[in-house]
Amino acid sequence: MLLPIATAVLNLVLLLTIQLGWEQFGVIKACSDKLTGDVLACKSISKDRLVTLDDLRSVKLEIEIMARLSGHPNVVDLKAVYEGEGFVHLVMELCAGGELFHRLEKHG
């Protein structure tokens, strides 16, 4: 199981760069690991947006599922989870090439 690490540590470990997208609870940014140079994605979920118990459960379930399925060839690898006062950050493998939904919409 991945352990939460303070947001302050996130800034020591990762360099956040461009915004790749957004979703109901937060934003997704490209980032790079300062030690290895690996290019990753960081999904930052605002705790202010988690207004109901179901919202909180959904985020926890997403983390549990991603952690359990990490390593599967068809699932994005969850690398780390960082939690601070205002955000939960999910650091994961970067999937370049755009959003799958848009590709399916365009090419069928």
C-alpha positions in Angstrom: 0.0 0.0 0.0 1.2 3.5 -0.8 1.7 5.8 2.1 0.7 9.5 2.0 3.6 11.9 2.1 3.2 15.6 2.8 2.8 18.1 -0.1 6.0 19.9 0.9 7.9 16.7 0.1 6.2 16.6 -3.3 7.9 19.9 -4.3 11.2 18.5 -3.2 10.8 15.4 -5.3 8.9 16.6 -8.4 9.0 19.5 -10.8 5.4 20.3 -11.9 5.1 21.7 -15.4 2.2 22.2 -17.8 -1.4 21.5 -17.2 -2.6 18.5 -19.2 -6.3 18.6 -18.2 -8.8 18.9 -15.4 -11.5 16.9 -13.9 -14.3 17.1 -11.3 -12.0 17.4 -8.3 -8.8 18.9 -9.6 -6.2 19.2 -12.3 -3.6 17.0 -14.0 -0.2 18.3 -14.7 2.9 16.9 -16.3 5.8 16.6 -13.9 9.3 15.2 -13.7 11.1 13.3 -11.0 14.0 15.5 -9.9 16.1 12.5 -9.0 15.5 10.2 -12.0 14.3 12.6 -14.6 11.3 10.4 -15.3 8.4 12.2 -16.9 5.2 11.6 -15.0 1.7 13.0 -14.4 0.4 14.5 -11.2 -3.3 14.6 -10.5 -3.9 17.2 -7.7 -7.3 16.8 -6.0 -8.5 19.8 -4.0 -9.9 18.8 -0.7 -12.3 21.7 -0.9 -14.0 19.9 -3.8 -14.6 16.8 -1.7 -17.8 18.0 -0.1 -19.7 14.8 0.5 -18.8 11.5 2.1 -19.3 9.9 -1.3 -16.7 12.3 -2.8 -14.1 11.3 -0.2 -14.9 7.6 -0.6 -14.6 7.9 -4.4 -11.1 9.4 -4.1 -10.0 6.7 -1.6 -11.4 4.0 -3.8 -9.6 5.4 -6.8 -6.3 5.3 -4.9 -6.9 1.8 -3.6 -7.8 0.4 -7.1 -4.9 2.1 -8.8 -2.5 0.8 -6.2 -3.9 -2.7 -6.4 -3.7 -2.7 -10.3 -0.3 -1.0 -10.6 2.0 -3.2 -12.7 -0.8 -4.4 -15.0 0.1 -3.6 -18.6 -3.3 -2.0 -19.4 -3.5 0.2 -16.3 -1.7 3.5 -15.5 0.9 2.8 -12.9 0.4 4.8 -9.6 3.9 5.8 -8.4 3.1 7.7 -5.2 0.4 9.6 -3.2 1.2 12.9 -1.5 -1.3 14.5 0.9 -1.2 18.0 2.2 -3.5 20.4 4.0 -5.5 21.3 0.9 -4.7 18.7 -1.7 -4.2 15.0 -2.4 -1.7 14.4 -5.2 -1.6 11.2 -7.2 1.7 10.7 -9.1 1.4 8.3 -12.0 2.8 7.2 -15.2 2.3 9.7 -18.0 0.2 8.5 -21.0 1.0 10.8 -23.9 -1.2 11.0 -26.9 -4.3 12.8 -25.7 -7.5 11.7 -24.2 -8.8 8.2 -25.1 -12.4 9.5 -25.3 -11.5 12.1 -28.0 -9.7 9.4 -30.1 -12.6 7.1 -29.9 -15.0 9.9 -30.8 -12.8 10.8 -33.8 -11.9 7.3 -35.1 -14.7 5.2 -33.8 
